[in-house]
Amino acid sequence: QVRLVESGGGLVQPGGSLRLSCAASGSISYFYVMGWYRQAPGKQRELVARIVGNGEANYADSVKSRFTSTRGNAKNTVYLQMDSLKPEDTAVYYCTATTYNNYTFWGQGTQVSVSS
């Protein structure tokens, strides 16, 4: 049994910042890949950022230079620092964790709303 719990979503004004956190717990000791997806109303779910192992994060073009994702010192944690937020960043953000045999677990999602 694996559980991913996200936190840190909310309402912020354009230009503001939010930090999302995700902690994975359960029967798997290490997830090879951890990352973030988002889904805006009426749109398909899209990749925001992913980290393979302890490497650098890869980002969607739409968030490069504004978002930073890192893996925490605690095992199986991942963060998403979101700066210079725009209304088009409004979406439900999902944490993902992928095993070495390529099975992906999903969190329940956290709402991020950017509006004045």
TANOR-V112092 format. One record per pair of residues at least 24 apart in sequence whose C-alpha atoms are under 10 Angstrom apart, sorted by sequence separation. I is the first residue (numbers start at 0). J is the second residue. D is the distance in Angstrom with one decimal. If there is no record, write none. Layout:
# TANOR-V112092
i->I j->J d->D
i->I j->J d->D
This chain:
# TANOR-V112092
i->0 j->24 d->8.3
i->1 j->25 d->4.4
i->2 j->26 d->9.2
i->34 j->58 d->9.7
i->88 j->112 d->7.4
i->89 j->113 d->5.5
i->0 j->25 d->5.4
i->1 j->26 d->6.1
i->86 j->111 d->9.8
i->87 j->112 d->9.0
i->88 j->113 d->6.7
i->89 j->114 d->8.3
i->0 j->26 d->5.8
i->1 j->27 d->7.1
i->61 j->87 d->9.6
i->62 j->88 d->8.6
i->86 j->112 d->7.3
i->87 j->113 d->7.6
i->88 j->114 d->9.8
i->0 j->27 d->8.3
i->50 j->77 d->8.9
i->61 j->88 d->9.0
i->84 j->111 d->9.9
i->85 j->112 d->9.2
i->86 j->113 d->4.7
i->87 j->114 d->9.4
i->49 j->77 d->9.6
i->84 j->112 d->9.4
i->85 j->113 d->6.1
i->86 j->114 d->5.8
i->84 j->113 d->6.7
i->85 j->114 d->8.0
i->86 j->115 d->8.7
i->84 j->114 d->9.4
i->48 j->79 d->8.3
i->47 j->79 d->9.4
i->35 j->68 d->8.5
i->34 j->68 d->7.8
i->33 j->68 d->9.6
i->34 j->69 d->9.0
i->33 j->69 d->9.3
i->34 j->70 d->9.1
i->33 j->70 d->7.9
i->32 j->70 d->9.8
i->33 j->75 d->7.9
i->34 j->76 d->9.8
i->35 j->77 d->8.8
i->32 j->75 d->9.4
i->33 j->76 d->8.1
i->34 j->77 d->7.2
i->35 j->78 d->8.8
i->30 j->74 d->8.8
i->31 j->75 d->9.1
i->33 j->77 d->6.7
i->34 j->78 d->8.5
i->35 j->79 d->7.8
i->29 j->74 d->7.1
i->30 j->75 d->6.4
i->32 j->77 d->10.0
i->33 j->78 d->9.5
i->34 j->79 d->8.6
i->47 j->92 d->8.8
i->49 j->94 d->9.7
i->28 j->74 d->8.1
i->29 j->75 d->6.2
i->30 j->76 d->9.4
i->44 j->90 d->9.3
i->46 j->92 d->9.7
i->47 j->93 d->9.4
i->48 j->94 d->9.7
i->49 j->95 d->8.7
i->50 j->96 d->9.8
i->51 j->97 d->9.4
i->28 j->75 d->8.0
i->29 j->76 d->9.9
i->44 j->91 d->9.1
i->45 j->92 d->9.6
i->46 j->93 d->9.4
i->47 j->94 d->9.9
i->48 j->95 d->10.0
i->49 j->96 d->9.4
i->18 j->66 d->9.5
i->20 j->68 d->9.8
i->27 j->75 d->9.3
i->39 j->87 d->8.3
i->42 j->90 d->9.4
i->44 j->92 d->9.2
i->45 j->93 d->9.9
i->16 j->65 d->9.5
i->17 j->66 d->9.7
i->18 j->67 d->9.4
i->19 j->68 d->9.2
i->20 j->69 d->9.8
i->21 j->70 d->9.5
i->22 j->71 d->9.2
i->39 j->88 d->7.9
i->40 j->89 d->8.6
i->44 j->93 d->9.3
i->16 j->66 d->9.4
i->18 j->68 d->9.5
i->20 j->70 d->9.7
i->21 j->71 d->9.4
i->24 j->74 d->9.2
i->38 j->88 d->9.4
i->39 j->89 d->6.3
i->40 j->90 d->6.9
i->20 j->71 d->9.3
i->22 j->73 d->8.7
i->23 j->74 d->8.4
i->24 j->75 d->7.5
i->37 j->88 d->8.7
i->38 j->89 d->8.5
i->39 j->90 d->4.1
i->40 j->91 d->8.6
i->22 j->74 d->8.4
i->23 j->75 d->5.4
i->24 j->76 d->9.1
i->37 j->89 d->8.8
i->38 j->90 d->5.2
i->39 j->91 d->6.4
i->22 j->75 d->6.1
i->23 j->76 d->6.3
i->37 j->90 d->5.9
i->38 j->91 d->5.3
i->39 j->92 d->8.8
i->21 j->75 d->8.3
i->22 j->76 d->4.5
i->23 j->77 d->8.7
i->36 j->90 d->9.5
i->37 j->91 d->5.4
i->38 j->92 d->6.6
i->21 j->76 d->5.6
i->22 j->77 d->6.7
i->36 j->91 d->8.4
i->37 j->92 d->4.3
i->38 j->93 d->8.2
i->20 j->76 d->7.4
i->21 j->77 d->5.3
i->22 j->78 d->8.9
i->36 j->92 d->5.7
i->37 j->93 d->5.8
i->20 j->77 d->6.1
i->21 j->78 d->6.2
i->35 j->92 d->6.7
i->36 j->93 d->5.1
i->37 j->94 d->8.8
i->19 j->77 d->8.4
i->20 j->78 d->4.6
i->21 j->79 d->8.7
i->35 j->93 d->5.5
i->36 j->94 d->6.5
i->19 j->78 d->5.6
i->20 j->79 d->6.5
i->34 j->93 d->8.3
i->35 j->94 d->4.6
i->36 j->95 d->7.4
i->18 j->78 d->7.0
i->19 j->79 d->5.0
i->20 j->80 d->8.7
i->34 j->94 d->5.8
i->35 j->95 d->5.9
i->18 j->79 d->5.6
i->19 j->80 d->6.4
i->33 j->94 d->7.5
i->34 j->95 d->5.2
i->35 j->96 d->8.9
i->17 j->79 d->8.2
i->18 j->80 d->4.4
i->19 j->81 d->7.9
i->33 j->95 d->5.5
i->34 j->96 d->6.6
i->17 j->80 d->6.2
i->18 j->81 d->5.9
i->32 j->95 d->8.1
i->33 j->96 d->4.5
i->34 j->97 d->8.7
i->16 j->80 d->7.5
i->17 j->81 d->5.2
i->18 j->82 d->8.6
i->32 j->96 d->5.8
i->33 j->97 d->6.2
i->16 j->81 d->5.4
i->17 j->82 d->6.8
i->30 j->95 d->9.5
i->31 j->96 d->7.6
i->32 j->97 d->5.0
i->33 j->98 d->9.1
i->15 j->81 d->8.3
i->16 j->82 d->4.4
i->17 j->83 d->9.3
i->30 j->96 d->5.8
i->31 j->97 d->5.9
i->32 j->98 d->6.9
i->14 j->81 d->9.9
i->15 j->82 d->6.1
i->16 j->83 d->6.2
i->17 j->84 d->8.2
i->29 j->96 d->9.2
i->30 j->97 d->5.4
i->31 j->98 d->5.4
i->32 j->99 d->8.1
i->14 j->82 d->7.0
i->15 j->83 d->5.5
i->16 j->84 d->6.2
i->29 j->97 d->9.0
i->30 j->98 d->4.9
i->31 j->99 d->5.6
i->13 j->82 d->9.5
i->14 j->83 d->4.1
i->15 j->84 d->5.5
i->16 j->85 d->9.8
i->29 j->98 d->7.4
i->30 j->99 d->7.0
i->31 j->100 d->9.1
i->32 j->101 d->8.9
i->36 j->105 d->9.4
i->13 j->83 d->7.0
i->14 j->84 d->4.9
i->15 j->85 d->8.3
i->28 j->98 d->9.5
i->29 j->99 d->8.7
i->30 j->100 d->9.9
i->31 j->101 d->8.7
i->33 j->103 d->9.1
i->35 j->105 d->9.3
i->38 j->108 d->9.4
i->5 j->76 d->9.8
i->7 j->78 d->9.7
i->12 j->83 d->9.5
i->13 j->84 d->5.4
i->14 j->85 d->6.4
i->23 j->94 d->9.1
i->27 j->98 d->8.1
i->30 j->101 d->9.6
i->32 j->103 d->8.8
i->33 j->104 d->9.5
i->34 j->105 d->9.8
i->35 j->106 d->9.5
i->37 j->108 d->8.4
i->39 j->110 d->9.7
i->3 j->75 d->9.4
i->4 j->76 d->9.6
i->5 j->77 d->9.4
i->6 j->78 d->9.6
i->7 j->79 d->9.4
i->12 j->84 d->7.7
i->13 j->85 d->5.1
i->14 j->86 d->9.2
i->21 j->93 d->9.0
i->22 j->94 d->8.8
i->23 j->95 d->9.0
i->30 j->102 d->9.6
i->36 j->108 d->9.2
i->37 j->109 d->9.3
i->38 j->110 d->9.6
i->39 j->111 d->9.6
i->3 j->76 d->9.2
i->5 j->78 d->9.3
i->7 j->80 d->9.9
i->11 j->84 d->8.0
i->12 j->85 d->8.2
i->13 j->86 d->6.3
i->19 j->92 d->8.7
i->21 j->94 d->6.3
i->22 j->95 d->10.0
i->23 j->96 d->7.6
i->30 j->103 d->9.1
i->35 j->108 d->9.8
i->37 j->110 d->9.3
i->39 j->112 d->9.9
i->11 j->85 d->9.4
i->12 j->86 d->8.3
i->13 j->87 d->9.6
i->19 j->93 d->9.8
i->20 j->94 d->8.5
i->21 j->95 d->8.7
i->22 j->96 d->9.6
i->30 j->104 d->9.7
i->37 j->111 d->9.4
i->11 j->86 d->9.4
i->13 j->88 d->9.5
i->19 j->94 d->9.1
i->21 j->96 d->9.7
i->11 j->89 d->9.7
i->10 j->89 d->9.1
i->9 j->89 d->9.9
i->23 j->104 d->9.2
i->8 j->90 d->9.9
i->23 j->105 d->9.6
i->8 j->91 d->8.7
i->23 j->106 d->8.6
i->8 j->92 d->8.2
i->22 j->106 d->9.2
i->21 j->106 d->8.2
i->6 j->92 d->9.9
i->5 j->92 d->8.7
i->21 j->108 d->9.9
i->5 j->93 d->7.5
i->6 j->94 d->9.8
i->4 j->93 d->9.4
i->5 j->94 d->6.7
i->20 j->109 d->9.9
i->3 j->93 d->9.3
i->4 j->94 d->7.9
i->5 j->95 d->9.9
i->19 j->109 d->8.5
i->3 j->94 d->7.1
i->4 j->95 d->10.0
i->3 j->95 d->7.7
i->19 j->111 d->9.4
i->3 j->96 d->8.0
i->2 j->96 d->9.8
i->17 j->111 d->8.5
i->1 j->96 d->9.7
i->16 j->113 d->9.6
i->15 j->113 d->8.3
i->13 j->112 d->9.5
i->14 j->113 d->8.7
i->15 j->114 d->9.8
i->5 j->105 d->10.0
i->8 j->108 d->9.1
i->9 j->109 d->8.0
i->10 j->110 d->8.3
i->11 j->111 d->7.9
i->12 j->112 d->8.4
i->13 j->113 d->5.8
i->14 j->114 d->9.7
i->3 j->104 d->7.6
i->4 j->105 d->9.1
i->5 j->106 d->6.6
i->8 j->109 d->5.5
i->9 j->110 d->6.1
i->10 j->111 d->6.1
i->11 j->112 d->6.3
i->12 j->113 d->5.4
i->13 j->114 d->6.0
i->14 j->115 d->9.8
i->2 j->104 d->8.0
i->3 j->105 d->6.5
i->4 j->106 d->5.8
i->5 j->107 d->7.3
i->6 j->108 d->8.6
i->7 j->109 d->7.6
i->8 j->110 d->5.4
i->9 j->111 d->5.0
i->10 j->112 d->4.7
i->11 j->113 d->5.0
i->12 j->114 d->5.0
i->13 j->115 d->6.4
i->1 j->104 d->7.5
i->2 j->105 d->8.1
i->3 j->106 d->4.6
i->4 j->107 d->7.1
i->5 j->108 d->6.6
i->6 j->109 d->6.6
i->7 j->110 d->8.8
i->8 j->111 d->5.0
i->9 j->112 d->6.1
i->10 j->113 d->5.9
i->11 j->114 d->6.3
i->12 j->115 d->5.0
i->1 j->105 d->9.3
i->2 j->106 d->7.1
i->3 j->107 d->7.4
i->4 j->108 d->8.3
i->5 j->109 d->6.4
i->6 j->110 d->9.3
i->7 j->111 d->8.6
i->8 j->112 d->8.0
i->9 j->113 d->8.5
i->10 j->114 d->7.2
i->11 j->115 d->7.7
i->1 j->106 d->9.7
i->2 j->107 d->9.2
i->3 j->108 d->9.3
i->4 j->109 d->9.2
i->10 j->115 d->9.3
